[in-house]
Amino acid sequence: MFKKLIVIIILFGLVVAGLQMFGGRDFGQVSLAWDKYNHGGDISSFLSDIGTIFSGGRVNESALPMGRYADQVMYRWKDELGQIHVSERKPNVDVFEEIRLGDMKFDIQEGMSKEEIEKILKKKDE
């Protein structure tokens, strides 16, 4: 366990030093690569992502459902005035809804009008 920790610290130091030497790449991308690795990725994918960051590219988030928020839980409830509240902290009320962000499904087209969809498709064909 101690050896693993030392290796991780050394690798992290090398990554940070390399990012600074090669133009101060986006540190947020390193965080995304690390999140992908922690959510079931393998070491070769992690090293590939680090290489992509060094070359100025961006990490592909498709392998990480909802990124770092997949395990996050939110709470929604109504107060005595009927106002809806949403928070990361569990409320001190009896009735509330627990929302697991990783379980949510999104359909981008639901938020777009027919005209917007047609406009996008028309641009794609041109």
C-alpha positions in Angstrom: 0.0 0.0 0.0 2.8 2.4 0.9 4.7 1.6 -2.3 1.5 2.4 -4.3 1.1 5.7 -2.6 4.7 6.7 -3.3 4.4 5.7 -7.0 1.2 7.8 -7.3 2.8 10.8 -5.7 5.8 10.5 -7.9 3.6 10.1 -11.0 1.5 13.1 -10.0 4.7 15.2 -9.5 6.0 14.2 -12.9 2.7 15.1 -14.5 2.5 18.5 -12.8 6.1 19.3 -13.7 5.6 18.1 -17.3 2.5 20.2 -17.7 4.3 23.3 -16.5 7.3 22.7 -18.7 5.2 22.1 -21.8 3.1 25.3 -21.6 1.0 24.9 -18.5 -1.7 22.7 -19.9 -5.2 22.6 -18.4 -5.0 21.0 -15.0 -8.7 20.3 -15.1 -8.0 17.8 -17.8 -5.7 15.9 -15.5 -8.6 15.7 -13.0 -10.9 14.3 -15.7 -8.3 11.7 -16.6 -7.9 10.7 -12.9 -11.7 10.5 -12.5 -11.9 8.2 -15.5 -9.2 6.0 -14.0 -11.0 5.9 -10.6 -14.3 5.0 -12.2 -13.1 1.7 -13.7 -10.5 2.8 -16.2 -7.2 1.1 -16.6 -3.6 2.5 -16.3 -3.0 2.4 -20.0 -6.0 4.6 -20.7 -4.9 7.0 -17.9 -1.4 7.3 -19.4 -2.9 7.7 -22.9 -5.1 10.6 -21.5 -2.0 12.2 -19.9 -0.3 12.0 -23.3 -3.2 13.6 -24.9 -3.1 16.4 -22.4 0.7 16.9 -22.9 0.1 17.3 -26.7 -2.6 20.0 -26.1 -5.6 17.8 -26.7 -8.7 17.3 -24.5 -9.6 14.2 -22.6 -12.6 12.2 -24.0 -15.3 12.2 -21.3 -17.5 9.7 -23.0 -16.1 6.8 -21.0 -17.0 8.6 -17.7 -20.8 8.9 -17.3 -21.5 12.4 -16.1 -17.9 12.9 -15.1 -17.0 13.4 -11.5 -20.7 14.0 -10.6 -21.8 10.4 -11.3 -21.8 9.4 -7.6 -23.2 12.7 -6.3 -26.5 12.8 -4.5 -28.8 15.9 -4.4 -31.9 16.5 -2.2 -35.1 18.3 -3.3 -37.9 19.3 -1.0 -40.7 21.9 -0.5 -40.7 24.2 2.5 -43.8 25.3 4.4 -44.3 28.1 1.9 -44.3 25.7 -1.0 -40.9 26.8 -2.4 -38.8 24.1 -3.9 -35.2 23.8 -2.6 -32.3 21.7 -3.9 -29.1 21.0 -2.0 -26.2 18.7 -1.6 -26.9 18.5 2.1 -29.6 16.3 3.5 -32.5 18.5 4.7 -33.9 18.6 8.2 -37.4 17.8 7.0 -39.4 14.6 6.9 -40.4 14.6 3.2 -37.7 15.0 0.6 -36.5 13.4 -2.7 -33.1 11.9 -3.1 -31.7 12.4 -6.6 -28.7 10.4 -7.7 -27.1 12.3 -10.6 -25.5 9.2 -12.1 -28.9 7.7 -12.6 -30.3 10.7 -14.5 -30.9 10.4 -18.2 -30.8 13.4 -20.5 -32.2 13.8 -24.0 -30.8 17.0 -25.5 -33.5 17.1 -28.2 -36.2 17.7 -25.6 -34.8 21.2 -25.0 -34.6 22.1 -28.6 -37.3 23.3 -30.9 -38.0 21.7 -34.3 -36.5 24.8 -36.0 -33.3 24.5 -34.0 -32.9 20.8 -34.8 -33.5 21.5 -38.5 -31.0 24.3 -38.5 -28.4 22.1 -37.0 -29.1 19.3 -39.4 -29.0 21.7 -42.4 -25.5 23.0 -41.3 -24.3 19.5 -40.9 -25.3 18.7 -44.5 -23.6 21.8 -46.0 
